Structures are given as C-alpha cells and as structure tokens.
Amino acid sequence: MIKMVCGINCREIIISFVLLNSYLAAVDKQAKDMFLRLVKQMAKREGVTEWLKADNQMEWVKKMGNIHARAREIVNAELIFS
C-alpha cells in the first residue's frame, strides 16, 4: 500500500525527486563544461600561460582569478539564472 502525504502519493514524490535530481545533474555538468571551456579560451586570448605562472606567480593568480570571476558570471547569466 502506498502512503499518502498531504494528499500526494509517495511514489509521485519519489519520481519527482529522481527527475529533479537528473535535471540538476545535467545542468551542473553543462555549467562545469562551459566554465572550463570559457576559462581556457579567455586565458589563451589574454596570454595567461604556464610560462607566466612560472615567471610571475602573483600576476598569474591575479589574472586567473579575474578570468574565473568573469567565466562564472557568464555561466550564471546564461545557464543558472536564465
């Protein structure tokens, strides 16, 4: 026998939870992939290389932090909050 919770059957709740979880996992993967792609593209375009990392770590950290922030803003605007 299926229990009822607030007039909703538990099977429906479980199915909804599984569907929501699958959807959120797909969005998470898409967001991570987009973020990594953007970071790689921006770093290449702006000359933030492994050579810079070896030569001037503080400058590299500053530039990569800026790139990460901009990439995160783009991902949030285009995937998360749209």
mmCIF file of the N, C-alpha and C atoms, coordinates in Angstrom:
data_MODEL
# 
_entry.id   MODEL 
# 
loop_
_atom_site.group_PDB 
_atom_site.id 
_atom_site.type_symbol 
_atom_site.label_atom_id 
_atom_site.label_alt_id 
_atom_site.label_comp_id 
_atom_site.label_asym_id 
_atom_site.label_entity_id 
_atom_site.label_seq_id 
_atom_site.pdbx_PDB_ins_code 
_atom_site.Cartn_x 
_atom_site.Cartn_y 
_atom_site.Cartn_z 
_atom_site.occupancy 
_atom_site.B_iso_or_equiv 
_atom_site.pdbx_formal_charge 
_atom_site.auth_seq_id 
_atom_site.auth_comp_id 
_atom_site.auth_asym_id 
_atom_site.auth_atom_id 
_atom_site.pdbx_PDB_model_num 
ATOM 1   N N  . MET A 1 1  ? 0.833  -1.183 0.000   1.00 0.00 ? 1  MET A N  1 
ATOM 2   C CA . MET A 1 1  ? 0.000  0.000  0.000   1.00 0.00 ? 1  MET A CA 1 
ATOM 3   C C  . MET A 1 1  ? 0.883  1.254  0.000   1.00 0.00 ? 1  MET A C  1 
ATOM 4   N N  . ILE A 1 2  ? 0.540  2.223  -0.820  1.00 0.00 ? 2  ILE A N  1 
ATOM 5   C CA . ILE A 1 2  ? 1.322  3.455  -0.936  1.00 0.00 ? 2  ILE A CA 1 
ATOM 6   C C  . ILE A 1 2  ? 0.771  4.479  0.051   1.00 0.00 ? 2  ILE A C  1 
ATOM 7   N N  . LYS A 1 3  ? 1.665  5.059  0.841   1.00 0.00 ? 3  LYS A N  1 
ATOM 8   C CA . LYS A 1 3  ? 1.258  6.075  1.815   1.00 0.00 ? 3  LYS A CA 1 
ATOM 9   C C  . LYS A 1 3  ? 0.939  7.385  1.111   1.00 0.00 ? 3  LYS A C  1 
ATOM 10  N N  . MET A 1 4  ? 0.052  8.122  1.722   1.00 0.00 ? 4  MET A N  1 
ATOM 11  C CA . MET A 1 4  ? -0.285 9.447  1.230   1.00 0.00 ? 4  MET A CA 1 
ATOM 12  C C  . MET A 1 4  ? 0.299  10.486 2.176   1.00 0.00 ? 4  MET A C  1 
ATOM 13  N N  . VAL A 1 5  ? 0.940  11.502 1.619   1.00 0.00 ? 5  VAL A N  1 
ATOM 14  C CA . VAL A 1 5  ? 1.482  12.592 2.410   1.00 0.00 ? 5  VAL A CA 1 
ATOM 15  C C  . VAL A 1 5  ? 0.859  13.879 1.880   1.00 0.00 ? 5  VAL A C  1 
ATOM 16  N N  . CYS A 1 6  ? 0.085  14.521 2.706   1.00 0.00 ? 6  CYS A N  1 
ATOM 17  C CA . CYS A 1 6  ? -0.593 15.769 2.317   1.00 0.00 ? 6  CYS A CA 1 
ATOM 18  C C  . CYS A 1 6  ? -1.375 15.592 1.011   1.00 0.00 ? 6  CYS A C  1 
ATOM 19  N N  . GLY A 1 7  ? -1.981 14.443 0.819   1.00 0.00 ? 7  GLY A N  1 
ATOM 20  C CA . GLY A 1 7  ? -2.776 14.195 -0.377  1.00 0.00 ? 7  GLY A CA 1 
ATOM 21  C C  . GLY A 1 7  ? -1.962 13.813 -1.599  1.00 0.00 ? 7  GLY A C  1 
ATOM 22  N N  . ILE A 1 8  ? -0.660 13.674 -1.458  1.00 0.00 ? 8  ILE A N  1 
ATOM 23  C CA . ILE A 1 8  ? 0.208  13.290 -2.581  1.00 0.00 ? 8  ILE A CA 1 
ATOM 24  C C  . ILE A 1 8  ? 0.772  11.909 -2.290  1.00 0.00 ? 8  ILE A C  1 
ATOM 25  N N  . ASN A 1 9  ? 0.717  11.048 -3.253  1.00 0.00 ? 9  ASN A N  1 
ATOM 26  C CA . ASN A 1 9  ? 1.220  9.709  -3.015  1.00 0.00 ? 9  ASN A CA 1 
ATOM 27  C C  . ASN A 1 9  ? 2.746  9.687  -3.080  1.00 0.00 ? 9  ASN A C  1 
ATOM 28  N N  . CYS A 1 10 ? 3.351  8.891  -2.242  1.00 0.00 ? 10 CYS A N  1 
ATOM 29  C CA . CYS A 1 10 ? 4.810  8.862  -2.083  1.00 0.00 ? 10 CYS A CA 1 
ATOM 30  C C  . CYS A 1 10 ? 5.533  8.481  -3.368  1.00 0.00 ? 10 CYS A C  1 
ATOM 31  N N  . ARG A 1 11 ? 4.940  7.654  -4.170  1.00 0.00 ? 11 ARG A N  1 
ATOM 32  C CA . ARG A 1 11 ? 5.561  7.268  -5.443  1.00 0.00 ? 11 ARG A CA 1 
ATOM 33  C C  . ARG A 1 11 ? 5.748  8.492  -6.329  1.00 0.00 ? 11 ARG A C  1 
ATOM 34  N N  . GLU A 1 12 ? 4.756  9.368  -6.371  1.00 0.00 ? 12 GLU A N  1 
ATOM 35  C CA . GLU A 1 12 ? 4.861  10.597 -7.168  1.00 0.00 ? 12 GLU A CA 1 
ATOM 36  C C  . GLU A 1 12 ? 5.984  11.498 -6.640  1.00 0.00 ? 12 GLU A C  1 
ATOM 37  N N  . ILE A 1 13 ? 6.112  11.568 -5.331  1.00 0.00 ? 13 ILE A N  1 
ATOM 38  C CA . ILE A 1 13 ? 7.180  12.362 -4.724  1.00 0.00 ? 13 ILE A CA 1 
ATOM 39  C C  . ILE A 1 13 ? 8.535  11.807 -5.114  1.00 0.00 ? 13 ILE A C  1 
ATOM 40  N N  . ILE A 1 14 ? 8.700  10.497 -5.047  1.00 0.00 ? 14 ILE A N  1 
ATOM 41  C CA . ILE A 1 14 ? 9.974  9.858  -5.392  1.00 0.00 ? 14 ILE A CA 1 
ATOM 42  C C  . ILE A 1 14 ? 10.292 10.065 -6.859  1.00 0.00 ? 14 ILE A C  1 
ATOM 43  N N  . ILE A 1 15 ? 9.314  9.896  -7.726  1.00 0.00 ? 15 ILE A N  1 
ATOM 44  C CA . ILE A 1 15 ? 9.538  10.091 -9.164  1.00 0.00 ? 15 ILE A CA 1 
ATOM 45  C C  . ILE A 1 15 ? 9.938  11.542 -9.440  1.00 0.00 ? 15 ILE A C  1 
ATOM 46  N N  . SER A 1 16 ? 9.256  12.483 -8.805  1.00 0.00 ? 16 SER A N  1 
ATOM 47  C CA . SER A 1 16 ? 9.596  13.903 -8.979  1.00 0.00 ? 16 SER A CA 1 
ATOM 48  C C  . SER A 1 16 ? 11.017 14.184 -8.508  1.00 0.00 ? 16 SER A C  1 
ATOM 49  N N  . PHE A 1 17 ? 11.385 13.601 -7.376  1.00 0.00 ? 17 PHE A N  1 
ATOM 50  C CA . PHE A 1 17 ? 12.726 13.794 -6.841  1.00 0.00 ? 17 PHE A CA 1 
ATOM 51  C C  . PHE A 1 17 ? 13.780 13.250 -7.805  1.00 0.00 ? 17 PHE A C  1 
ATOM 52  N N  . VAL A 1 18 ? 13.557 12.065 -8.345  1.00 0.00 ? 18 VAL A N  1 
ATOM 53  C CA . VAL A 1 18 ? 14.515 11.456 -9.273  1.00 0.00 ? 18 VAL A CA 1 
ATOM 54  C C  . VAL A 1 18 ? 14.649 12.310 -10.539 1.00 0.00 ? 18 VAL A C  1 
ATOM 55  N N  . LEU A 1 19 ? 13.520 12.787 -11.062 1.00 0.00 ? 19 LEU A N  1 
ATOM 56  C CA . LEU A 1 19 ? 13.566 13.624 -12.263 1.00 0.00 ? 19 LEU A CA 1 
ATOM 57  C C  . LEU A 1 19 ? 14.284 14.941 -11.994 1.00 0.00 ? 19 LEU A C  1 
ATOM 58  N N  . LEU A 1 20 ? 14.004 15.560 -10.854 1.00 0.00 ? 20 LEU A N  1 
ATOM 59  C CA . LEU A 1 20 ? 14.669 16.805 -10.498 1.00 0.00 ? 20 LEU A CA 1 
ATOM 60  C C  . LEU A 1 20 ? 16.161 16.589 -10.322 1.00 0.00 ? 20 LEU A C  1 
ATOM 61  N N  . ASN A 1 21 ? 16.531 15.527 -9.645  1.00 0.00 ? 21 ASN A N  1 
ATOM 62  C CA . ASN A 1 21 ? 17.942 15.218 -9.423  1.00 0.00 ? 21 ASN A CA 1 
ATOM 63  C C  . ASN A 1 21 ? 18.669 14.999 -10.755 1.00 0.00 ? 21 ASN A C  1 
ATOM 64  N N  . SER A 1 22 ? 18.053 14.294 -11.680 1.00 0.00 ? 22 SER A N  1 
ATOM 65  C CA . SER A 1 22 ? 18.659 14.061 -13.004 1.00 0.00 ? 22 SER A CA 1 
ATOM 66  C C  . SER A 1 22 ? 18.836 15.376 -13.756 1.00 0.00 ? 22 SER A C  1 
ATOM 67  N N  . TYR A 1 23 ? 17.816 16.213 -13.702 1.00 0.00 ? 23 TYR A N  1 
ATOM 68  C CA . TYR A 1 23 ? 17.880 17.511 -14.377 1.00 0.00 ? 23 TYR A CA 1 
ATOM 69  C C  . TYR A 1 23 ? 19.005 18.372 -13.797 1.00 0.00 ? 23 TYR A C  1 
ATOM 70  N N  . LEU A 1 24 ? 19.075 18.438 -12.467 1.00 0.00 ? 24 LEU A N  1 
ATOM 71  C CA . LEU A 1 24 ? 20.103 19.250 -11.820 1.00 0.00 ? 24 LEU A CA 1 
ATOM 72  C C  . LEU A 1 24 ? 21.505 18.724 -12.107 1.00 0.00 ? 24 LEU A C  1 
ATOM 73  N N  . ALA A 1 25 ? 21.666 17.409 -12.170 1.00 0.00 ? 25 ALA A N  1 
ATOM 74  C CA . ALA A 1 25 ? 22.970 16.829 -12.502 1.00 0.00 ? 25 ALA A CA 1 
ATOM 75  C C  . ALA A 1 25 ? 23.383 17.211 -13.925 1.00 0.00 ? 25 ALA A C  1 
ATOM 76  N N  . ALA A 1 26 ? 22.429 17.210 -14.850 1.00 0.00 ? 26 ALA A N  1 
ATOM 77  C CA . ALA A 1 26 ? 22.722 17.585 -16.242 1.00 0.00 ? 26 ALA A CA 1 
ATOM 78  C C  . ALA A 1 26 ? 23.108 19.066 -16.338 1.00 0.00 ? 26 ALA A C  1 
ATOM 79  N N  . VAL A 1 27 ? 22.393 19.924 -15.637 1.00 0.00 ? 27 VAL A N  1 
ATOM 80  C CA . VAL A 1 27 ? 22.705 21.355 -15.643 1.00 0.00 ? 27 VAL A CA 1 
ATOM 81  C C  . VAL A 1 27 ? 24.077 21.589 -15.018 1.00 0.00 ? 27 VAL A C  1 
ATOM 82  N N  . ASP A 1 28 ? 24.377 20.878 -13.929 1.00 0.00 ? 28 ASP A N  1 
ATOM 83  C CA . ASP A 1 28 ? 25.673 21.011 -13.272 1.00 0.00 ? 28 ASP A CA 1 
ATOM 84  C C  . ASP A 1 28 ? 26.808 20.631 -14.213 1.00 0.00 ? 28 ASP A C  1 
ATOM 85  N N  . LYS A 1 29 ? 26.652 19.520 -14.937 1.00 0.00 ? 29 LYS A N  1 
ATOM 86  C CA . LYS A 1 29 ? 27.689 19.088 -15.880 1.00 0.00 ? 29 LYS A CA 1 
ATOM 87  C C  . LYS A 1 29 ? 27.850 20.111 -17.004 1.00 0.00 ? 29 LYS A C  1 
ATOM 88  N N  . GLN A 1 30 ? 26.738 20.599 -17.509 1.00 0.00 ? 30 GLN A N  1 
ATOM 89  C CA . GLN A 1 30 ? 26.784 21.599 -18.577 1.00 0.00 ? 30 GLN A CA 1 
ATOM 90  C C  . GLN A 1 30 ? 27.480 22.873 -18.088 1.00 0.00 ? 30 GLN A C  1 
ATOM 91  N N  . ALA A 1 31 ? 27.176 23.302 -16.866 1.00 0.00 ? 31 ALA A N  1 
ATOM 92  C CA . ALA A 1 31 ? 27.786 24.513 -16.310 1.00 0.00 ? 31 ALA A CA 1 
ATOM 93  C C  . ALA A 1 31 ? 29.289 24.332 -16.107 1.00 0.00 ? 31 ALA A C  1 
ATOM 94  N N  . LYS A 1 32 ? 29.692 23.185 -15.578 1.00 0.00 ? 32 LYS A N  1 
ATOM 95  C CA . LYS A 1 32 ? 31.128 22.925 -15.375 1.00 0.00 ? 32 LYS A CA 1 
ATOM 96  C C  . LYS A 1 32 ? 31.875 22.893 -16.701 1.00 0.00 ? 32 LYS A C  1 
ATOM 97  N N  . ASP A 1 33 ? 31.295 22.218 -17.701 1.00 0.00 ? 33 ASP A N  1 
ATOM 98  C CA . ASP A 1 33 ? 31.932 22.146 -19.020 1.00 0.00 ? 33 ASP A CA 1 
ATOM 99  C C  . ASP A 1 33 ? 32.070 23.538 -19.642 1.00 0.00 ? 33 ASP A C  1 
ATOM 100 N N  . MET A 1 34 ? 31.008 24.337 -19.540 1.00 0.00 ? 34 MET A N  1 
ATOM 101 C CA . MET A 1 34 ? 31.034 25.688 -20.093 1.00 0.00 ? 34 MET A CA 1 
ATOM 102 C C  . MET A 1 34 ? 32.071 26.544 -19.369 1.00 0.00 ? 34 MET A C  1 
ATOM 103 N N  . PHE A 1 35 ? 32.125 26.449 -18.043 1.00 0.00 ? 35 PHE A N  1 
ATOM 104 C CA . PHE A 1 35 ? 33.079 27.214 -17.247 1.00 0.00 ? 35 PHE A CA 1 
ATOM 105 C C  . PHE A 1 35 ? 34.510 26.887 -17.661 1.00 0.00 ? 35 PHE A C  1 
ATOM 106 N N  . LEU A 1 36 ? 34.841 25.596 -17.750 1.00 0.00 ? 36 LEU A N  1 
ATOM 107 C CA . LEU A 1 36 ? 36.204 25.197 -18.112 1.00 0.00 ? 36 LEU A CA 1 
ATOM 108 C C  . LEU A 1 36 ? 36.572 25.652 -19.520 1.00 0.00 ? 36 LEU A C  1 
ATOM 109 N N  . ARG A 1 37 ? 35.604 25.547 -20.451 1.00 0.00 ? 37 ARG A N  1 
ATOM 110 C CA . ARG A 1 37 ? 35.845 25.990 -21.821 1.00 0.00 ? 37 ARG A CA 1 
ATOM 111 C C  . ARG A 1 37 ? 36.102 27.488 -21.868 1.00 0.00 ? 37 ARG A C  1 
ATOM 112 N N  . LEU A 1 38 ? 35.291 28.261 -21.154 1.00 0.00 ? 38 LEU A N  1 
ATOM 113 C CA . LEU A 1 38 ? 35.470 29.714 -21.127 1.00 0.00 ? 38 LEU A CA 1 
ATOM 114 C C  . LEU A 1 38 ? 36.804 30.114 -20.510 1.00 0.00 ? 38 LEU A C  1 
ATOM 115 N N  . VAL A 1 39 ? 37.178 29.472 -19.411 1.00 0.00 ? 39 VAL A N  1 
ATOM 116 C CA . VAL A 1 39 ? 38.453 29.786 -18.759 1.00 0.00 ? 39 VAL A CA 1 
ATOM 117 C C  . VAL A 1 39 ? 39.606 29.516 -19.718 1.00 0.00 ? 39 VAL A C  1 
ATOM 118 N N  . LYS A 1 40 ? 39.557 28.391 -20.400 1.00 0.00 ? 40 LYS A N  1 
ATOM 119 C CA . LYS A 1 40 ? 40.625 28.038 -21.339 1.00 0.00 ? 40 LYS A CA 1 
ATOM 120 C C  . LYS A 1 40 ? 40.698 29.054 -22.484 1.00 0.00 ? 40 LYS A C  1 
ATOM 121 N N  . GLN A 1 41 ? 39.549 29.423 -23.029 1.00 0.00 ? 41 GLN A N  1 
ATOM 122 C CA . GLN A 1 41 ? 39.519 30.386 -24.138 1.00 0.00 ? 41 GLN A CA 1 
ATOM 123 C C  . GLN A 1 41 ? 40.019 31.759 -23.704 1.00 0.00 ? 41 GLN A C  1 
ATOM 124 N N  . MET A 1 42 ? 39.539 32.217 -22.556 1.00 0.00 ? 42 MET A N  1 
ATOM 125 C CA . MET A 1 42 ? 39.949 33.547 -22.080 1.00 0.00 ? 42 MET A CA 1 
ATOM 126 C C  . MET A 1 42 ? 41.436 33.588 -21.749 1.00 0.00 ? 42 MET A C  1 
ATOM 127 N N  . ALA A 1 43 ? 41.935 32.550 -21.102 1.00 0.00 ? 43 ALA A N  1 
ATOM 128 C CA . ALA A 1 43 ? 43.355 32.510 -20.744 1.00 0.00 ? 43 ALA A CA 1 
ATOM 129 C C  . ALA A 1 43 ? 44.220 32.537 -22.003 1.00 0.00 ? 43 ALA A C  1 
ATOM 130 N N  . LYS A 1 44 ? 43.819 31.779 -23.006 1.00 0.00 ? 44 LYS A N  1 
ATOM 131 C CA . LYS A 1 44 ? 44.580 31.758 -24.257 1.00 0.00 ? 44 LYS A CA 1 
ATOM 132 C C  . LYS A 1 44 ? 44.547 33.129 -24.932 1.00 0.00 ? 44 LYS A C  1 
ATOM 133 N N  . ARG A 1 45 ? 43.347 33.716 -25.003 1.00 0.00 ? 45 ARG A N  1 
ATOM 134 C CA . ARG A 1 45 ? 43.179 35.016 -25.664 1.00 0.00 ? 45 ARG A CA 1 
ATOM 135 C C  . ARG A 1 45 ? 43.964 36.112 -24.946 1.00 0.00 ? 45 ARG A C  1 
ATOM 136 N N  . GLU A 1 46 ? 44.087 36.007 -23.606 1.00 0.00 ? 46 GLU A N  1 
ATOM 137 C CA . GLU A 1 46 ? 44.749 37.049 -22.824 1.00 0.00 ? 46 GLU A CA 1 
ATOM 138 C C  . GLU A 1 46 ? 46.203 36.734 -22.500 1.00 0.00 ? 46 GLU A C  1 
ATOM 139 N N  . GLY A 1 47 ? 46.716 35.645 -23.046 1.00 0.00 ? 47 GLY A N  1 
ATOM 140 C CA . GLY A 1 47 ? 48.129 35.311 -22.868 1.00 0.00 ? 47 GLY A CA 1 
ATOM 141 C C  . GLY A 1 47 ? 48.497 34.840 -21.473 1.00 0.00 ? 47 GLY A C  1 
ATOM 142 N N  . VAL A 1 48 ? 47.550 34.270 -20.764 1.00 0.00 ? 48 VAL A N  1 
ATOM 143 C CA . VAL A 1 48 ? 47.817 33.748 -19.418 1.00 0.00 ? 48 VAL A CA 1 
ATOM 144 C C  . VAL A 1 48 ? 48.272 32.295 -19.593 1.00 0.00 ? 48 VAL A C  1 
ATOM 145 N N  . THR A 1 49 ? 49.585 32.102 -19.534 1.00 0.00 ? 49 THR A N  1 
ATOM 146 C CA . THR A 1 49 ? 50.183 30.816 -19.879 1.00 0.00 ? 49 THR A CA 1 
ATOM 147 C C  . THR A 1 49 ? 50.913 30.195 -18.689 1.00 0.00 ? 49 THR A C  1 
ATOM 148 N N  . GLU A 1 50 ? 51.362 28.978 -18.892 1.00 0.00 ? 50 GLU A N  1 
ATOM 149 C CA . GLU A 1 50 ? 52.186 28.308 -17.881 1.00 0.00 ? 50 GLU A CA 1 
ATOM 150 C C  . GLU A 1 50 ? 53.522 29.042 -17.721 1.00 0.00 ? 50 GLU A C  1 
ATOM 151 N N  . TRP A 1 51 ? 53.979 29.653 -18.795 1.00 0.00 ? 51 TRP A N  1 
ATOM 152 C CA . TRP A 1 51 ? 55.215 30.429 -18.705 1.00 0.00 ? 51 TRP A CA 1 
ATOM 153 C C  . TRP A 1 51 ? 55.042 31.592 -17.736 1.00 0.00 ? 51 TRP A C  1 
ATOM 154 N N  . LEU A 1 52 ? 53.903 32.296 -17.843 1.00 0.00 ? 52 LEU A N  1 
ATOM 155 C CA . LEU A 1 52 ? 53.611 33.400 -16.923 1.00 0.00 ? 52 LEU A CA 1 
ATOM 156 C C  . LEU A 1 52 ? 53.523 32.880 -15.488 1.00 0.00 ? 52 LEU A C  1 
ATOM 157 N N  . LYS A 1 53 ? 52.907 31.725 -15.326 1.00 0.00 ? 53 LYS A N  1 
ATOM 158 C CA . LYS A 1 53 ? 52.786 31.122 -13.991 1.00 0.00 ? 53 LYS A CA 1 
ATOM 159 C C  . LYS A 1 53 ? 54.159 30.861 -13.382 1.00 0.00 ? 53 LYS A C  1 
ATOM 160 N N  . ALA A 1 54 ? 55.082 30.383 -14.195 1.00 0.00 ? 54 ALA A N  1 
ATOM 161 C CA . ALA A 1 54 ? 56.435 30.095 -13.705 1.00 0.00 ? 54 ALA A CA 1 
ATOM 162 C C  . ALA A 1 54 ? 57.233 31.380 -13.481 1.00 0.00 ? 54 ALA A C  1 
ATOM 163 N N  . ASP A 1 55 ? 56.995 32.366 -14.326 1.00 0.00 ? 55 ASP A N  1 
ATOM 164 C CA . ASP A 1 55 ? 57.781 33.603 -14.274 1.00 0.00 ? 55 ASP A CA 1 
ATOM 165 C C  . ASP A 1 55 ? 57.272 34.599 -13.223 1.00 0.00 ? 55 ASP A C  1 
ATOM 166 N N  . ASN A 1 56 ? 55.936 34.709 -13.098 1.00 0.00 ? 56 ASN A N  1 
ATOM 167 C CA . ASN A 1 56 ? 55.358 35.700 -12.195 1.00 0.00 ? 56 ASN A CA 1 
ATOM 168 C C  . ASN A 1 56 ? 54.055 35.147 -11.615 1.00 0.00 ? 56 ASN A C  1 
ATOM 169 N N  . GLN A 1 57 ? 54.183 34.371 -10.555 1.00 0.00 ? 57 GLN A N  1 
ATOM 170 C CA . GLN A 1 57 ? 53.021 33.681 -9.990  1.00 0.00 ? 57 GLN A CA 1 
ATOM 171 C C  . GLN A 1 57 ? 51.925 34.633 -9.531  1.00 0.00 ? 57 GLN A C  1 
ATOM 172 N N  . MET A 1 58 ? 52.269 35.726 -8.903  1.00 0.00 ? 58 MET A N  1 
ATOM 173 C CA . MET A 1 58 ? 51.251 36.650 -8.407  1.00 0.00 ? 58 MET A CA 1 
ATOM 174 C C  . MET A 1 58 ? 50.436 37.266 -9.547  1.00 0.00 ? 58 MET A C  1 
ATOM 175 N N  . GLU A 1 59 ? 51.089 37.591 -10.629 1.00 0.00 ? 59 GLU A N  1 
ATOM 176 C CA . GLU A 1 59 ? 50.382 38.135 -11.791 1.00 0.00 ? 59 GLU A CA 1 
ATOM 177 C C  . GLU A 1 59 ? 49.460 37.077 -12.386 1.00 0.00 ? 59 GLU A C  1 
ATOM 178 N N  . TRP A 1 60 ? 49.963 35.831 -12.468 1.00 0.00 ? 60 TRP A N  1 
ATOM 179 C CA . TRP A 1 60 ? 49.165 34.732 -12.995 1.00 0.00 ? 60 TRP A CA 1 
ATOM 180 C C  . TRP A 1 60 ? 47.924 34.509 -12.128 1.00 0.00 ? 60 TRP A C  1 
ATOM 181 N N  . VAL A 1 61 ? 48.097 34.497 -10.815 1.00 0.00 ? 61 VAL A N  1 
ATOM 182 C CA . VAL A 1 61 ? 46.965 34.291 -9.893  1.00 0.00 ? 61 VAL A CA 1 
ATOM 183 C C  . VAL A 1 61 ? 45.937 35.411 -10.057 1.00 0.00 ? 61 VAL A C  1 
ATOM 184 N N  . LYS A 1 62 ? 46.408 36.643 -10.152 1.00 0.00 ? 62 LYS A N  1 
ATOM 185 C CA . LYS A 1 62 ? 45.518 37.796 -10.326 1.00 0.00 ? 62 LYS A CA 1 
ATOM 186 C C  . LYS A 1 62 ? 44.704 37.658 -11.616 1.00 0.00 ? 62 LYS A C  1 
ATOM 187 N N  . LYS A 1 63 ? 45.387 37.340 -12.703 1.00 0.00 ? 63 LYS A N  1 
ATOM 188 C CA . LYS A 1 63 ? 44.702 37.229 -13.996 1.00 0.00 ? 63 LYS A CA 1 
ATOM 189 C C  . LYS A 1 63 ? 43.737 36.044 -14.021 1.00 0.00 ? 63 LYS A C  1 
ATOM 190 N N  . MET A 1 64 ? 44.166 34.910 -13.468 1.00 0.00 ? 64 MET A N  1 
ATOM 191 C CA . MET A 1 64 ? 43.292 33.732 -13.454 1.00 0.00 ? 64 MET A CA 1 
ATOM 192 C C  . MET A 1 64 ? 42.074 33.955 -12.554 1.00 0.00 ? 64 MET A C  1 
ATOM 193 N N  . GLY A 1 65 ? 42.268 34.660 -11.449 1.00 0.00 ? 65 GLY A N  1 
ATOM 194 C CA . GLY A 1 65 ? 41.134 34.984 -10.584 1.00 0.00 ? 65 GLY A CA 1 
ATOM 195 C C  . GLY A 1 65 ? 40.113 35.838 -11.305 1.00 0.00 ? 65 GLY A C  1 
ATOM 196 N N  . ASN A 1 66 ? 40.609 36.797 -12.073 1.00 0.00 ? 66 ASN A N  1 
ATOM 197 C CA . ASN A 1 66 ? 39.730 37.653 -12.861 1.00 0.00 ? 66 ASN A CA 1 
ATOM 198 C C  . ASN A 1 66 ? 39.005 36.846 -13.936 1.00 0.00 ? 66 ASN A C  1 
ATOM 199 N N  . ILE A 1 67 ? 39.721 35.968 -14.603 1.00 0.00 ? 67 ILE A N  1 
ATOM 200 C CA . ILE A 1 67 ? 39.121 35.120 -15.637 1.00 0.00 ? 67 ILE A CA 1 
ATOM 201 C C  . ILE A 1 67 ? 38.060 34.217 -15.031 1.00 0.00 ? 67 ILE A C  1 
ATOM 202 N N  . HIS A 1 68 ? 38.347 33.609 -13.885 1.00 0.00 ? 68 HIS A N  1 
ATOM 203 C CA . HIS A 1 68 ? 37.378 32.725 -13.231 1.00 0.00 ? 68 HIS A CA 1 
ATOM 204 C C  . HIS A 1 68 ? 36.106 33.500 -12.865 1.00 0.00 ? 68 HIS A C  1 
ATOM 205 N N  . ALA A 1 69 ? 36.268 34.705 -12.352 1.00 0.00 ? 69 ALA A N  1 
ATOM 206 C CA . ALA A 1 69 ? 35.107 35.507 -11.969 1.00 0.00 ? 69 ALA A CA 1 
ATOM 207 C C  . ALA A 1 69 ? 34.237 35.838 -13.183 1.00 0.00 ? 69 ALA A C  1 
ATOM 208 N N  . ARG A 1 70 ? 34.878 36.224 -14.286 1.00 0.00 ? 70 ARG A N  1 
ATOM 209 C CA . ARG A 1 70 ? 34.122 36.556 -15.499 1.00 0.00 ? 70 ARG A CA 1 
ATOM 210 C C  . ARG A 1 70 ? 33.433 35.321 -16.083 1.00 0.00 ? 70 ARG A C  1 
ATOM 211 N N  . ALA A 1 71 ? 34.147 34.187 -16.088 1.00 0.00 ? 71 ALA A N  1 
ATOM 212 C CA . ALA A 1 71 ? 33.554 32.944 -16.603 1.00 0.00 ? 71 ALA A CA 1 
ATOM 213 C C  . ALA A 1 71 ? 32.359 32.534 -15.737 1.00 0.00 ? 71 ALA A C  1 
ATOM 214 N N  . ARG A 1 72 ? 32.492 32.654 -14.428 1.00 0.00 ? 72 ARG A N  1 
ATOM 215 C CA . ARG A 1 72 ? 31.397 32.310 -13.514 1.00 0.00 ? 72 ARG A CA 1 
ATOM 216 C C  . ARG A 1 72 ? 30.182 33.209 -13.773 1.00 0.00 ? 72 ARG A C  1 
ATOM 217 N N  . GLU A 1 73 ? 30.424 34.505 -14.006 1.00 0.00 ? 73 GLU A N  1 
ATOM 218 C CA . GLU A 1 73 ? 29.327 35.434 -14.311 1.00 0.00 ? 73 GLU A CA 1 
ATOM 219 C C  . GLU A 1 73 ? 28.593 35.024 -15.589 1.00 0.00 ? 73 GLU A C  1 
ATOM 220 N N  . ILE A 1 74 ? 29.348 34.634 -16.605 1.00 0.00 ? 74 ILE A N  1 
ATOM 221 C CA . ILE A 1 74 ? 28.739 34.222 -17.876 1.00 0.00 ? 74 ILE A CA 1 
ATOM 222 C C  . ILE A 1 74 ? 27.922 32.955 -17.689 1.00 0.00 ? 74 ILE A C  1 
ATOM 223 N N  . VAL A 1 75 ? 28.485 31.967 -17.004 1.00 0.00 ? 75 VAL A N  1 
ATOM 224 C CA . VAL A 1 75 ? 27.765 30.708 -16.772 1.00 0.00 ? 75 VAL A CA 1 
ATOM 225 C C  . VAL A 1 75 ? 26.487 30.970 -15.984 1.00 0.00 ? 75 VAL A C  1 
ATOM 226 N N  . ASN A 1 76 ? 26.592 31.767 -14.932 1.00 0.00 ? 76 ASN A N  1 
ATOM 227 C CA . ASN A 1 76 ? 25.405 32.076 -14.136 1.00 0.00 ? 76 ASN A CA 1 
ATOM 228 C C  . ASN A 1 76 ? 24.342 32.781 -14.966 1.00 0.00 ? 76 ASN A C  1 
ATOM 229 N N  . ALA A 1 77 ? 24.744 33.741 -15.777 1.00 0.00 ? 77 ALA A N  1 
ATOM 230 C CA . ALA A 1 77 ? 23.781 34.506 -16.586 1.00 0.00 ? 77 ALA A CA 1 
ATOM 231 C C  . ALA A 1 77 ? 23.132 33.645 -17.668 1.00 0.00 ? 77 ALA A C  1 
ATOM 232 N N  . GLU A 1 78 ? 23.923 32.773 -18.317 1.00 0.00 ? 78 GLU A N  1 
ATOM 233 C CA . GLU A 1 78 ? 23.407 32.026 -19.457 1.00 0.00 ? 78 GLU A CA 1 
ATOM 234 C C  . GLU A 1 78 ? 22.762 30.690 -19.091 1.00 0.00 ? 78 GLU A C  1 
ATOM 235 N N  . LEU A 1 79 ? 23.189 30.069 -17.994 1.00 0.00 ? 79 LEU A N  1 
ATOM 236 C CA . LEU A 1 79 ? 22.651 28.754 -17.647 1.00 0.00 ? 79 LEU A CA 1 
ATOM 237 C C  . LEU A 1 79 ? 21.861 28.732 -16.339 1.00 0.00 ? 79 LEU A C  1 
ATOM 238 N N  . ILE A 1 80 ? 22.410 29.302 -15.321 1.00 0.00 ? 80 ILE A N  1 
ATOM 239 C CA . ILE A 1 80 ? 21.828 29.128 -13.996 1.00 0.00 ? 80 ILE A CA 1 
ATOM 240 C C  . ILE A 1 80 ? 20.622 30.043 -13.787 1.00 0.00 ? 80 ILE A C  1 
ATOM 241 N N  . PHE A 1 81 ? 20.759 31.329 -14.066 1.00 0.00 ? 81 PHE A N  1 
ATOM 242 C CA . PHE A 1 81 ? 19.695 32.285 -13.756 1.00 0.00 ? 81 PHE A CA 1 
ATOM 243 C C  . PHE A 1 81 ? 18.819 32.632 -14.949 1.00 0.00 ? 81 PHE A C  1 
ATOM 244 N N  . SER A 1 82 ? 18.973 31.928 -16.040 1.00 0.00 ? 82 SER A N  1 
ATOM 245 C CA . SER A 1 82 ? 18.141 32.255 -17.227 1.00 0.00 ? 82 SER A CA 1 
ATOM 246 C C  . SER A 1 82 ? 16.861 31.456 -17.228 1.00 0.00 ? 82 SER A C  1 
# 
